Amino acid sequence: MKLLVVIAMLGACAVVPVTKQSTVVGAPRLAAETRTPTGPMKVDIAAGSSTAVVTVSWSRTCSRYYIQTVAHREWKGADVRGFRGGNVSGGNGGGNAALGLLAIIPAAFVVSAIVTGVIVAADRGGTTSFEEQSAGVKTWACPEGASGVAVQLVLPSGAVLEGVTNQRSLVVFQIPADEPSGELVARVGSAVSTPVLHAASP
């Protein structure tokens, strides 16, 4: 329902600002999680005087995507201006008269338009809409162990030892006592480890 109030003094006008406000509702929440391969298989060696432990893992990048709910509220306000001598808050009697007329408008209404002294009041309830928005992404390196993978260990002498990674994604090799000092290299398919120095037992 609209209320029509006629102001006796012509020349008045109403500025009807539209106020918009956005507010985050609740805390961000997890929307999705992904694991993306970022490179070849990684092969590492830890060597002692008589053993070499080879660990194999897949290179992965983990990402968590968060969203949040945002409430958008919109409503109208009223400000009567343009009277001779000022707006509704001051000036001559015209402003005071307008203020007196505005005072009779029920609180459930606000001014939405005015033409040559005519004010149209409308429901001031406003509208609210909700939108899902991104709340950011968290990314980190998350290598994944590779079990059941065939591994070759190349000894300083050129001999090759073979094994398969266990459920802990590693395989332990026993280095022969007569193996000379030199570099150890592990291979898994086309993936090659960084060489590690083996020191022969005295």
BELBEL-V577674 format. One record per pair of residues at least 12 apart in sequence whose C-alpha atoms are under 6 Angstrom apart, sorted by the first residue. I is the first residue (numbers start at 1). GAP is how many residues later the second one is. Records with the same first field share a line. If there is no record, write none. Layout:
# BELBEL-V577674
I->GAP, GAP
This chain:
# BELBEL-V577674
2->119, 120
3->118
4->116
5->114
6->112
7->110
10->106, 107
11->105
12->70, 71, 104, 105
13->67, 68, 69, 101
14->65, 66, 67, 100
15->64
16->61, 62, 96
17->59, 60
18->57, 58
19->55, 56
20->53, 54
21->51, 52
22->49, 50
23->47, 48
24->45, 46
25->44, 45
28->39, 40
29->37, 38
30->36
31->34, 35
32->32, 33
33->30, 31
34->28, 29
35->26, 27
36->24, 25
37->22, 23
38->21, 22
39->20
41->16, 17
42->14, 15
43->12, 13, 150
44->149
50->124, 125
51->122, 123, 124
52->120, 121
53->118, 119
54->116, 117
55->114, 115
56->90, 113
57->87, 88, 89
58->85, 86
59->84
60->82, 83
61->79, 80, 81
62->77, 78, 80
63->75, 76
64->73, 74
65->72
66->69, 70
67->66, 67, 68
68->64, 65, 67
69->62, 63
70->60, 61
71->58, 59
72->56, 57
73->54, 55
74->52, 53
75->51
78->32, 33
109->12, 13, 14, 15
110->12, 14
145->24
146->23
147->18, 19, 20, 22
148->16, 17, 18
149->15, 16
150->13, 14
151->12, 13, 36, 37
152->34, 35
153->32, 33
154->30, 31
155->29
156->26, 27
180->20
181->17, 18, 19
182->15, 16
183->12, 13, 14, 15
184->12
